[in-house]
Amino acid sequence: MINEAKLLEFVRPYYANKDIMHNMWHIELVRKLDFMEKNVLDKSNCYLPETIPLCEEMNEYTNSFFEEIVKEIR
């Protein structure tokens, strides 16, 4: 069973500053950005010579898009 006093003590700072759902959304977004940074950016490789320029273009676009997002979020 949840102790109501402890629950209110935990939740009160979220309500004092912002909406709790916004805070949770922001936390999840930061976690997704960290995953993307570690596992997605510059991880794609192209092995066919004719696709290498497309792959490089895709990586450049993804990296610049990621940088724009990070500036706004973090």
N, C-alpha and C positions, 0 to 999 in steps of 0.2 A: 504494500500500500504506500502511496506517495504522501510524504509529509507536506502538508499545504504551506506551512511557514517557510520551509526550505525551498519549495518550488517558487513561491512568491519572491523570496530573496534572490533566487537565480534569475527570474524573468524580469524583475523590476528594472535593471539597467537597460535592457533592450527597449522597453517601453518608454523610458525616460529620454533616450536619444533618437530612436527611429522605430519604425515598424519592424517587428521581429521577422516577418516574412522577407522583407527587403534585406535584412542582415543575413539571413540564411541563404538567400539567393546570391548575395555577394560572396559569401564564403564558398559556396559551390562553384561559382564562376571562377574564383581564384584557384580553386583546386583543379578545375578543367584546364585553365591556362598553364598551370604548372605541368600537368600531364602532357599537354600539347608541346610545351617547350622541351620536355625531356624525351618524348617518344615520337613526335611527328616532324618537327622542324628539321629540315636537312637530312631526313632519314630515308627519303625515297631515292632510289637509284634506277637509272635506265641503262639497259644493256644493249639495246639496239642502237646502232649509230644514228639512224634517222630520228630517233626519239630523244636523244640527249639534249638538243636545244629546247625542246618542249618541256622537258623535265626541269632544266635550269630555269626557264621562264616561270614555271609553276612554283618552284622553290623561292624564287625572288618575290613573286606576288604573295605567297603565303607568309614569308618572313616580314614583308612590309605591312601586310594586313594585321599580323600578330602584334607588331610594334605599335600600330595605331590603337589597337584595342587596349594594350597594356598601359599606354599613356593615359587613357581615359579611366581605367579601372583601378589601377594600383596607386 
